[in-house]
Amino acid sequence: MFGSTGAPAYTEAMQGDEGSNYLFSAMSAVAERPDLIKAAFITQEKNAAGIIEVRFYIRGKPWVVTMDDRFLFMNPGSPKLKFAQQAKGNGAMWGPILEKAWAKVKGSYTNS
């Protein structure tokens, strides 16, 4: 989830094809404090059920978003994700996970 270093870095938030710049700007800024990114993840490690829980604070209230660990790819067999990308070099997935959770809050990737 957090790559080979185990700590999120601001350079790991890699935007995909959706164009949600504001989200990636915010994630990069928050990742200046890696402990804050890690604190957003209720689920810290991969599990057999494939379930991930993330906590956002919206209007000052905690929202827990539960989702599966499946992601859309550009096309079948492609290693490139459709939306946010894995971090180059260490494979950190916290960016795509947070984007997917935010898309769920907003109703879809298009709305996010």
N, C-alpha and C positions, 0 to 999 in steps of 0.2 A: 504494500500500500504506500509506504513512504520511501521506497527505493532502497538501494544498497546502503545508504548512509543512516537510514532510520529516522532522519529528521527532514521535514519539508524545507525547501529553499525557494526564495522568490523567483528564481530562474526556471522553476519546474512547471509553472502554470502555462501550459502550451495551448493556445487557442486553436480550434478546429475550423470547420467550414461554416458554422452558424453565424459568426460575426457578433458574438455577445461580448464585445470589448469591455463593457463596464464591469462585468463579472470577473474577468481575468485581471483587470486593473486592481479590483478590490482584493482578489485572492493573492496577488503578488504583494500588495501592500501589507496584508495581514501576515503573510509568510515571512516578513521581516522578523516576526516573533513566532518561530516554529511551534512553540508551546501552545499558541492560540489555535493554530491549524489542527494540531493533534487533539486538542480539547474538543473540537467540533465533532470528532469521530467517537461515537459511542462504541462502535465495533472497530477495534484496532488491528485485528488480524483476520486473515481469510478463515472461513469456517466451512464445514461440510454442507451446511444448509444453503450456502451461497447468499446469505442475508447480510445486508449492511445497514446500520443505523447511523444517521448524522443528525446533529443538533444545530439548528439555526436559532438566532434570536431575532424575532420579527416584532417590531413595535415594542421591544423590551420584554417580550414573552418567549419562553423557549418553545420551539416547534421541533418535534422529533420526526424525521422522515425515514421511513423504512422502505428499502428497495432490494432488488436482486442484484447480483454481480454480473449481469449480462449487458453487453454494449453493442451498439450498431457499428458495423464496419462499412467502409466505402463501397465494397462489392464482395461477393463471396470469394473466400480465399485470400483476400487482401489483409495485410498486417496493419493497415492504416485505419484508425477509428474514424467514424463519420464526423464526430463532433470534437470535443477536447482531446488532445493527444497525450500519450504517455510522455514523461520527461525523457529527453534524449540522454543517453548514457547510463542512467541507472534504472529506468523503467518505472519510476514512481507513478502511481495511479491516483493520487489524492485529487488532482485537478479534474480528471474525467468523472470521478465519483462525486465531487462537490457540484460539478455542472449538472450531472444527472439528477442529483437531489434537488437542486434549485429549479430545474425544469419540471420536476414533479410538483413542487410548491406552486409554480406558475401555471401548471396545466399542460405544458408541452415545451419542447425545445424551441419552437417558433416563438412562443410567448415569453421565453426567458430572457 
